[in-house]
Amino acid sequence: MKRTPVHPINPYIRNGYLADFYLNLLRKGGFRPLRRLIEHALHTQITGPLPKRLYIPHPFGIITGFTTVLGEDVTLAHFCTLGPKDPWYQGDMKEKLHPTLEEGVYVSPGAQVLGPITVGAWSVIGANAVVTDDIPPFSTVFGHNRILRSTPGGPPQVRKYLEARKNAS
């Protein structure tokens, strides 16, 4: 089983064994009965393409839609939902219905990100927030689409990581 590396910004964010086992089952696409059993026990269903570094430190109650796009280093906390805005949509199923989370987004427990929106890189979605509009990079969101702050270039830890990564390449 391949383990997910430690989060590049916060070393306390890491996947447990069950989360890594489940993500490996999803990436391989096989073992459907075992995967469905784990999904049923955890009340979790993650669909769509998966990045190499997805962090689900508490893999309970996470729901993502099939057209959700997740960037690298995204963290999904328990009971978060990445779903469609209109549950009764009857149009083309190939149309984008679910959100796009760019690199490094942190989705807190209980948050709902709904609709075909884009959440900018290294943004934080607060606990129990409902997000239905596009969010700029390096923002902190709480409540219903309320941006608490938007820091140009990001917080110091993120700036340091991005500069080190740029200098390494």
Buried (B, 14 or more C-beta within 10 A) or exposed (E): EEEBEBBBBEEEBBBEEBBBBBBBBBEEEEEEEEBEEBBEEBEBBBBBEBBEBBBBBBBBBBBBBEBBBBBEBBBBBBBBBBBBBEEEEEEEEEEBBBBBBBBBBBBBBBBBBBBBBBBBBBBBBBEBBBBEEBBBBBBBBBEEBEBEEBBEEBBEEBBEBBEEEEEEE
